[in-house]
Amino acid sequence: MQNFVPPGIVPGPKGARVFLDYDKAELDWAYDQAPWSPNQAEIAKRNAQKSAAALARLGPPRRVAYGPGDIEQLDIYTTREPNAPINVFIHGGAWRVGDARAAAYMAETYVDAGGIFVSVDFNNVGDVDGDLLVMADQVRRAVAWVRRNAASFGGDPQKVFISGTSSGAHLAGVVLTTDWPKDYGLPMDTLKGGLCCSGMYELYPVSLSARAGYVKFTPRMIEELSSLRHLDKLVAPVVVAHGTLETPEFQRQNREFAAAIKAAGKPVSFLLGQGYNHFEMFETLGNPYGLLGRAMLELMKLKPGC
């Protein structure tokens, strides 16, 4: 039987089921990473230290605007290699927190391998009255800008990839299922691949959880931003991953997303991080020999640098 209760929490009597076999309290826990990852604060401090070291070595990123909003900026970490493949990274943070600069520690993995690392800034959901559609539009416009302007910072417009973690993986899934010709006048294969770690790809159960307290879920939002429902628009190979110590819903969402892509006859790799919690998984994207870093470099056809 699936454990729906975080370690160290004594559950009360089972309430009415609201989704699958979850009662409301269990579903809330299943979409809250904090009680499942007691070392979250230590991981954040560790990554901040690594980011400071990366910035000291690489120098500050090139900061450019992809749209008119103050927050609509990209951090671009370039490489010496010409016509380099590009990893556009979408940060997580429960849609509520996070910024591009915090991902600086990941950049060295891609720059040293001859790639470009682009970290995207966009509004948090509290800035846009709970509307995830605004955030989805921002990250899509960011990718469109990168595709159109890649040559200006040494990138190859034919080799644009996307990666995302947690709520950033949700947004990466949305970007991967974009109708690029219709909505942006770009080729359908604007993205050549993507990595989605520990994301959400069907928003209906999320809308029943405590996250509805700060996201104003609507039928339109759930329909348009549930990438599981739009796999007909997926044309790029995808890596999907989660850790074994994550919440039961994050495990199920990623497992079923990978299975649905495979059932649709599209290329997908599924990675299971043994012994990793939600936040420990993300760290591996910034390690060329980590579970996600290795997979992302392979997707981009790069080898770890020295």
C-alpha positions as a LaTeX table, in Angstrom:
\begin{tabular}{lrrr}
\hline
Residue & $x$ (\AA) & $y$ (\AA) & $z$ (\AA) \\
\hline
Met1 & 0.00 & 0.00 & 0.00 \\
Gln2 & 1.26 & 3.46 & $-0.97$ \\
Asn3 & 2.41 & 5.63 & 1.93 \\
Phe4 & 0.57 & 8.94 & 1.56 \\
Val5 & 1.93 & 10.46 & 4.77 \\
Pro6 & 5.37 & 12.10 & 5.10 \\
Pro7 & 7.92 & 10.54 & 7.46 \\
Gly8 & 7.50 & 11.62 & 11.06 \\
Ile9 & 3.85 & 12.69 & 10.69 \\
Val10 & 1.15 & 10.74 & 12.50 \\
Pro11 & $-2.01$ & 10.76 & 10.37 \\
Gly12 & $-5.46$ & 11.29 & 11.75 \\
Pro13 & $-8.52$ & 9.25 & 10.79 \\
Lys14 & $-8.91$ & 8.70 & 7.05 \\
Gly15 & $-11.19$ & 11.32 & 5.53 \\
Ala16 & $-13.34$ & 11.30 & 2.42 \\
Arg17 & $-11.43$ & 10.45 & $-0.74$ \\
Val18 & $-10.88$ & 13.43 & $-3.04$ \\
Phe19 & $-8.56$ & 11.89 & $-5.66$ \\
Leu20 & $-7.57$ & 8.26 & $-6.19$ \\
Asp21 & $-7.16$ & 6.93 & $-2.65$ \\
Tyr22 & $-6.12$ & 10.27 & $-1.12$ \\
Asp23 & $-8.14$ & 12.18 & 1.40 \\
Lys24 & $-7.68$ & 15.96 & 1.43 \\
Ala25 & $-4.84$ & 16.02 & 3.99 \\
Glu26 & $-2.97$ & 13.28 & 2.13 \\
Leu27 & $-3.34$ & 15.05 & $-1.20$ \\
Asp28 & $-2.05$ & 18.28 & 0.33 \\
Trp29 & 1.00 & 16.43 & 1.65 \\
Ala30 & 1.47 & 14.75 & $-1.74$ \\
Tyr31 & 1.94 & 18.17 & $-3.38$ \\
Asp32 & 4.10 & 19.66 & $-0.61$ \\
Gln33 & 7.77 & 18.69 & $-0.83$ \\
Ala34 & 8.87 & 20.26 & 2.46 \\
Pro35 & 7.93 & 17.44 & 4.88 \\
Trp36 & 9.47 & 14.84 & 2.56 \\
Ser37 & 12.80 & 16.69 & 2.25 \\
Pro38 & 14.02 & 17.72 & 5.72 \\
Asn39 & 17.43 & 18.81 & 4.35 \\
Gln40 & 16.02 & 21.35 & 1.89 \\
Ala41 & 17.62 & 24.34 & 3.64 \\
Glu42 & 21.05 & 22.68 & 3.70 \\
Ile43 & 20.81 & 21.87 & $-0.01$ \\
Ala44 & 19.92 & 25.49 & $-0.79$ \\
Lys45 & 22.97 & 26.73 & 1.15 \\
Arg46 & 25.20 & 24.23 & $-0.64$ \\
Asn47 & 23.94 & 25.29 & $-4.05$ \\
Ala48 & 24.35 & 28.98 & $-3.20$ \\
Gln49 & 27.98 & 28.27 & $-2.33$ \\
Lys50 & 28.46 & 26.41 & $-5.62$ \\
Ser51 & 26.81 & 29.24 & $-7.54$ \\
Ala52 & 29.16 & 31.79 & $-6.01$ \\
Ala53 & 32.15 & 29.64 & $-7.02$ \\
Ala54 & 30.78 & 29.22 & $-10.56$ \\
Leu55 & 30.26 & 32.96 & $-10.97$ \\
Ala56 & 33.77 & 33.65 & $-9.68$ \\
Arg57 & 35.18 & 31.31 & $-12.31$ \\
Leu58 & 32.91 & 32.01 & $-15.28$ \\
Gly59 & 32.22 & 35.66 & $-14.61$ \\
Pro60 & 28.73 & 37.18 & $-14.57$ \\
Pro61 & 26.32 & 35.97 & $-17.23$ \\
Arg62 & 25.19 & 38.09 & $-20.12$ \\
Arg63 & 21.84 & 39.54 & $-19.04$ \\
Val64 & 19.37 & 40.21 & $-21.87$ \\
Ala65 & 15.67 & 40.92 & $-22.17$ \\
Tyr66 & 13.33 & 38.57 & $-24.00$ \\
Gly67 & 10.24 & 40.67 & $-23.40$ \\
Pro68 & 9.02 & 44.07 & $-22.16$ \\
Gly69 & 8.43 & 43.14 & $-18.52$ \\
Asp70 & 11.08 & 44.04 & $-15.94$ \\
Ile71 & 11.44 & 40.41 & $-14.90$ \\
Glu72 & 11.56 & 39.09 & $-18.48$ \\
Gln73 & 15.32 & 38.57 & $-18.62$ \\
Leu74 & 17.73 & 35.75 & $-19.42$ \\
Asp75 & 21.07 & 34.88 & $-17.82$ \\
Ile76 & 23.27 & 33.55 & $-20.64$ \\
Tyr77 & 26.47 & 31.66 & $-19.86$ \\
Thr78 & 28.43 & 31.38 & $-23.09$ \\
Thr79 & 31.17 & 29.02 & $-24.21$ \\
Arg80 & 34.23 & 29.40 & $-26.41$ \\
Glu81 & 32.95 & 26.79 & $-28.84$ \\
Pro82 & 31.18 & 28.20 & $-31.93$ \\
Asn83 & 27.63 & 27.26 & $-32.92$ \\
Ala84 & 27.07 & 25.71 & $-29.52$ \\
Pro85 & 23.99 & 23.77 & $-28.41$ \\
Ile86 & 21.86 & 25.59 & $-25.85$ \\
Asn87 & 20.24 & 24.37 & $-22.63$ \\
Val88 & 17.39 & 26.69 & $-21.63$ \\
Phe89 & 16.71 & 26.04 & $-17.95$ \\
Ile90 & 13.36 & 26.75 & $-16.24$ \\
His91 & 13.65 & 26.97 & $-12.45$ \\
Gly92 & 11.19 & 25.52 & $-9.98$ \\
Gly93 & 9.90 & 26.79 & $-6.66$ \\
Ala94 & 6.25 & 25.67 & $-6.48$ \\
Trp95 & 5.53 & 28.47 & $-9.01$ \\
Arg96 & 5.97 & 30.84 & $-6.03$ \\
Val97 & 9.69 & 31.50 & $-5.62$ \\
Gly98 & 12.99 & 31.22 & $-7.45$ \\
Asp99 & 15.08 & 33.19 & $-9.91$ \\
Ala100 & 17.53 & 32.68 & $-12.74$ \\
Arg101 & 20.64 & 33.55 & $-10.73$ \\
Ala102 & 20.15 & 30.69 & $-8.27$ \\
Ala103 & 20.87 & 28.20 & $-11.08$ \\
Ala104 & 24.38 & 29.58 & $-11.70$ \\
Tyr105 & 25.91 & 26.46 & $-10.15$ \\
Met106 & 24.56 & 24.38 & $-13.04$ \\
Ala107 & 26.19 & 26.49 & $-15.75$ \\
Glu108 & 29.73 & 25.10 & $-15.55$ \\
Thr109 & 28.60 & 21.61 & $-16.57$ \\
Tyr110 & 27.38 & 22.90 & $-19.94$ \\
Val111 & 29.91 & 25.67 & $-20.57$ \\
Asp112 & 32.84 & 23.31 & $-19.91$ \\
Ala113 & 31.34 & 20.75 & $-22.29$ \\
Gly114 & 31.07 & 23.33 & $-25.09$ \\
Gly115 & 27.43 & 24.26 & $-24.58$ \\
Ile116 & 25.53 & 27.38 & $-23.58$ \\
Phe117 & 23.44 & 27.56 & $-20.42$ \\
Val118 & 20.50 & 29.96 & $-20.35$ \\
Ser119 & 18.54 & 30.50 & $-17.13$ \\
Val120 & 15.14 & 32.18 & $-17.46$ \\
Asp121 & 13.57 & 34.75 & $-15.15$ \\
Phe122 & 9.79 & 35.05 & $-15.14$ \\
Asn123 & 7.07 & 36.17 & $-12.77$ \\
Asn124 & 6.20 & 34.07 & $-9.77$ \\
Val125 & 2.54 & 33.21 & $-9.51$ \\
Gly126 & 1.91 & 35.68 & $-6.69$ \\
Asp127 & 2.95 & 38.49 & $-9.04$ \\
Val128 & 0.32 & 37.61 & $-11.63$ \\
Asp129 & $-2.78$ & 37.08 & $-9.49$ \\
Gly130 & $-2.43$ & 33.31 & $-9.44$ \\
Asp131 & $-2.41$ & 32.89 & $-13.22$ \\
Leu132 & $-0.06$ & 30.18 & $-14.53$ \\
Leu133 & $-1.04$ & 31.08 & $-18.10$ \\
Val134 & 1.01 & 34.27 & $-17.78$ \\
Met135 & 4.07 & 32.31 & $-16.67$ \\
Ala136 & 3.63 & 29.76 & $-19.47$ \\
Asp137 & 3.50 & 32.58 & $-22.01$ \\
Gln138 & 6.69 & 34.06 & $-20.57$ \\
Val139 & 8.76 & 30.90 & $-20.78$ \\
Arg140 & 7.48 & 30.18 & $-24.27$ \\
Arg141 & 8.46 & 33.69 & $-25.38$ \\
Ala142 & 11.86 & 33.19 & $-23.75$ \\
Val143 & 12.47 & 30.05 & $-25.80$ \\
Ala144 & 11.26 & 31.80 & $-28.96$ \\
Trp145 & 13.73 & 34.62 & $-28.29$ \\
Val146 & 16.59 & 32.15 & $-27.82$ \\
Arg147 & 15.72 & 30.38 & $-31.05$ \\
Arg148 & 15.61 & 33.64 & $-33.02$ \\
Asn149 & 18.70 & 35.20 & $-31.42$ \\
Ala150 & 20.96 & 32.21 & $-30.77$ \\
Ala151 & 23.63 & 33.34 & $-33.22$ \\
Ser152 & 24.05 & 36.63 & $-31.34$ \\
Phe153 & 25.61 & 34.81 & $-28.38$ \\
Gly154 & 27.38 & 31.97 & $-30.21$ \\
Gly155 & 24.54 & 29.46 & $-30.15$ \\
Asp156 & 23.15 & 27.19 & $-32.83$ \\
Pro157 & 19.45 & 27.93 & $-33.41$ \\
Gln158 & 19.04 & 24.36 & $-34.64$ \\
Lys159 & 20.21 & 22.97 & $-31.29$ \\
Val160 & 17.94 & 24.48 & $-28.64$ \\
Phe161 & 17.04 & 22.21 & $-25.71$ \\
Ile162 & 15.01 & 22.79 & $-22.57$ \\
Ser163 & 15.28 & 21.52 & $-19.01$ \\
Gly164 & 13.20 & 22.16 & $-15.92$ \\
Thr165 & 12.82 & 20.98 & $-12.36$ \\
Ser166 & 9.69 & 20.78 & $-10.20$ \\
Ser167 & 7.25 & 23.54 & $-11.21$ \\
Gly168 & 9.88 & 24.43 & $-13.80$ \\
Ala169 & 9.48 & 20.92 & $-15.21$ \\
His170 & 5.74 & 21.60 & $-15.43$ \\
Leu171 & 6.50 & 24.71 & $-17.49$ \\
Ala172 & 9.11 & 22.83 & $-19.54$ \\
Gly173 & 6.44 & 20.25 & $-20.38$ \\
Val174 & 4.15 & 23.07 & $-21.48$ \\
Val175 & 6.90 & 24.50 & $-23.70$ \\
Leu176 & 7.61 & 21.08 & $-25.21$ \\
Thr177 & 3.96 & 20.78 & $-26.25$ \\
Thr178 & 3.73 & 24.22 & $-27.86$ \\
Asp179 & 2.30 & 24.74 & $-31.34$ \\
Trp180 & 5.29 & 26.76 & $-32.51$ \\
Pro181 & 4.19 & 27.42 & $-36.13$ \\
Lys182 & 0.71 & 28.56 & $-35.11$ \\
Asp183 & 1.57 & 30.65 & $-32.06$ \\
Tyr184 & 5.10 & 31.90 & $-32.73$ \\
Gly185 & 5.80 & 31.49 & $-36.44$ \\
Leu186 & 8.65 & 29.09 & $-35.68$ \\
Pro187 & 9.32 & 25.52 & $-36.86$ \\
Met188 & 7.52 & 22.74 & $-35.05$ \\
Asp189 & 10.90 & 21.30 & $-34.08$ \\
Thr190 & 12.06 & 24.54 & $-32.44$ \\
Leu191 & 13.18 & 22.37 & $-29.51$ \\
Lys192 & 15.43 & 19.41 & $-30.19$ \\
Gly193 & 14.96 & 17.78 & $-26.80$ \\
Gly194 & 13.92 & 18.30 & $-23.22$ \\
Leu195 & 14.48 & 17.10 & $-19.67$ \\
Cys196 & 11.67 & 17.24 & $-17.12$ \\
Cys197 & 12.58 & 16.37 & $-13.55$ \\
Ser198 & 9.98 & 15.99 & $-10.81$ \\
Gly199 & 7.28 & 17.99 & $-12.56$ \\
Met200 & 3.50 & 18.01 & $-12.84$ \\
Tyr201 & 1.93 & 17.25 & $-16.21$ \\
Glu202 & $-1.75$ & 16.87 & $-15.31$ \\
Leu203 & $-3.06$ & 19.79 & $-13.27$ \\
Tyr204 & $-6.47$ & 18.44 & $-12.24$ \\
Pro205 & $-5.28$ & 16.68 & $-9.04$ \\
Val206 & $-3.03$ & 19.65 & $-8.24$ \\
Ser207 & $-6.10$ & 21.89 & $-8.39$ \\
Leu208 & $-7.68$ & 19.82 & $-5.60$ \\
Ser209 & $-4.71$ & 20.32 & $-3.30$ \\
Ala210 & $-3.61$ & 23.17 & $-1.05$ \\
Arg211 & $-1.85$ & 24.73 & $-4.05$ \\
Ala212 & $-5.26$ & 26.03 & $-5.06$ \\
Gly213 & $-4.79$ & 28.50 & $-2.23$ \\
Tyr214 & $-2.36$ & 30.50 & $-4.33$ \\
Val215 & $-2.98$ & 29.32 & $-7.92$ \\
Lys216 & $-6.36$ & 30.35 & $-9.36$ \\
Phe217 & $-7.01$ & 27.16 & $-11.27$ \\
Thr218 & $-9.63$ & 27.41 & $-14.00$ \\
Pro219 & $-10.88$ & 24.79 & $-16.47$ \\
Arg220 & $-9.00$ & 26.63 & $-19.24$ \\
Met221 & $-5.75$ & 26.65 & $-17.26$ \\
Ile222 & $-6.03$ & 22.97 & $-16.38$ \\
Glu223 & $-6.76$ & 22.04 & $-19.99$ \\
Glu224 & $-4.16$ & 24.21 & $-21.70$ \\
Leu225 & $-1.34$ & 23.68 & $-19.21$ \\
Ser226 & $-1.63$ & 19.93 & $-18.66$ \\
Ser227 & 1.04 & 18.75 & $-21.08$ \\
Leu228 & $-0.11$ & 15.15 & $-20.68$ \\
Arg229 & $-3.18$ & 16.15 & $-22.70$ \\
His230 & $-1.18$ & 17.62 & $-25.60$ \\
Leu231 & 1.31 & 14.95 & $-26.55$ \\
Asp232 & 0.21 & 15.25 & $-30.17$ \\
Lys233 & 2.32 & 18.42 & $-30.26$ \\
Leu234 & 5.41 & 16.77 & $-28.77$ \\
Val235 & 8.07 & 16.26 & $-31.43$ \\
Ala236 & 11.31 & 16.23 & $-29.39$ \\
Pro237 & 12.82 & 13.38 & $-27.36$ \\
Val238 & 12.25 & 13.79 & $-23.63$ \\
Val239 & 14.01 & 12.63 & $-20.48$ \\
Val240 & 11.65 & 12.30 & $-17.49$ \\
Ala241 & 13.00 & 11.72 & $-13.98$ \\
His242 & 12.13 & 11.65 & $-10.30$ \\
Gly243 & 13.71 & 10.51 & $-7.04$ \\
Thr244 & 12.58 & 7.57 & $-4.95$ \\
Leu245 & 12.27 & 9.77 & $-1.85$ \\
Glu246 & 9.85 & 12.25 & $-3.43$ \\
Thr247 & 6.16 & 12.55 & $-2.61$ \\
Pro248 & 3.86 & 9.84 & $-3.98$ \\
Glu249 & 2.14 & 12.25 & $-6.37$ \\
Phe250 & 5.35 & 13.60 & $-7.86$ \\
Gln251 & 6.47 & 10.02 & $-8.41$ \\
Arg252 & 3.16 & 9.06 & $-10.02$ \\
Gln253 & 2.98 & 12.18 & $-12.20$ \\
Asn254 & 6.44 & 11.60 & $-13.66$ \\
Arg255 & 6.06 & 7.85 & $-14.04$ \\
Glu256 & 2.74 & 8.23 & $-15.87$ \\
Phe257 & 3.99 & 11.10 & $-18.04$ \\
Ala258 & 6.88 & 8.96 & $-19.27$ \\
Ala259 & 4.54 & 6.02 & $-19.86$ \\
Ala260 & 2.10 & 8.20 & $-21.82$ \\
Ile261 & 4.87 & 9.54 & $-24.05$ \\
Lys262 & 6.03 & 5.98 & $-24.73$ \\
Ala263 & 2.46 & 4.86 & $-25.44$ \\
Ala264 & 2.14 & 7.71 & $-27.95$ \\
Gly265 & 5.10 & 6.23 & $-29.83$ \\
Lys266 & 7.44 & 9.12 & $-29.07$ \\
Pro267 & 11.01 & 8.93 & $-27.77$ \\
Val268 & 11.35 & 9.09 & $-24.01$ \\
Ser269 & 13.85 & 8.00 & $-21.35$ \\
Phe270 & 12.76 & 7.48 & $-17.77$ \\
Leu271 & 15.30 & 7.92 & $-14.97$ \\
Leu272 & 14.77 & 6.90 & $-11.37$ \\
Gly273 & 17.04 & 8.53 & $-8.80$ \\
Gln274 & 17.56 & 5.91 & $-6.11$ \\
Gly275 & 17.80 & 7.48 & $-2.66$ \\
Tyr276 & 17.28 & 11.05 & $-3.91$ \\
Asn277 & 14.65 & 13.44 & $-2.60$ \\
His278 & 13.11 & 16.24 & $-4.65$ \\
Phe279 & 15.84 & 18.82 & $-4.07$ \\
Glu280 & 18.75 & 16.40 & $-4.25$ \\
Met281 & 17.59 & 15.40 & $-7.75$ \\
Phe282 & 17.99 & 18.98 & $-9.01$ \\
Glu283 & 21.61 & 19.16 & $-7.89$ \\
Thr284 & 22.53 & 16.37 & $-10.29$ \\
Leu285 & 21.61 & 18.58 & $-13.28$ \\
Gly286 & 24.65 & 20.69 & $-12.40$ \\
Asn287 & 27.03 & 17.72 & $-12.25$ \\
Pro288 & 28.38 & 16.32 & $-15.54$ \\
Tyr289 & 28.52 & 12.88 & $-13.94$ \\
Gly290 & 25.26 & 13.23 & $-12.02$ \\
Leu291 & 22.09 & 11.43 & $-13.02$ \\
Leu292 & 20.53 & 14.43 & $-14.76$ \\
Gly293 & 23.70 & 16.22 & $-15.88$ \\
Arg294 & 24.91 & 13.13 & $-17.72$ \\
Ala295 & 21.50 & 12.64 & $-19.33$ \\
Met296 & 21.24 & 16.27 & $-20.42$ \\
Leu297 & 24.71 & 16.30 & $-21.94$ \\
Glu298 & 23.91 & 13.11 & $-23.84$ \\
Leu299 & 20.68 & 14.67 & $-25.11$ \\
Met300 & 22.68 & 17.67 & $-26.35$ \\
Lys301 & 25.35 & 15.34 & $-27.82$ \\
Leu302 & 28.05 & 16.80 & $-25.58$ \\
Lys303 & 30.73 & 15.15 & $-23.48$ \\
Pro304 & 31.76 & 16.29 & $-20.00$ \\
Gly305 & 34.43 & 18.97 & $-20.12$ \\
Cys306 & 37.56 & 19.17 & $-18.03$ \\
\hline
\end{tabular}
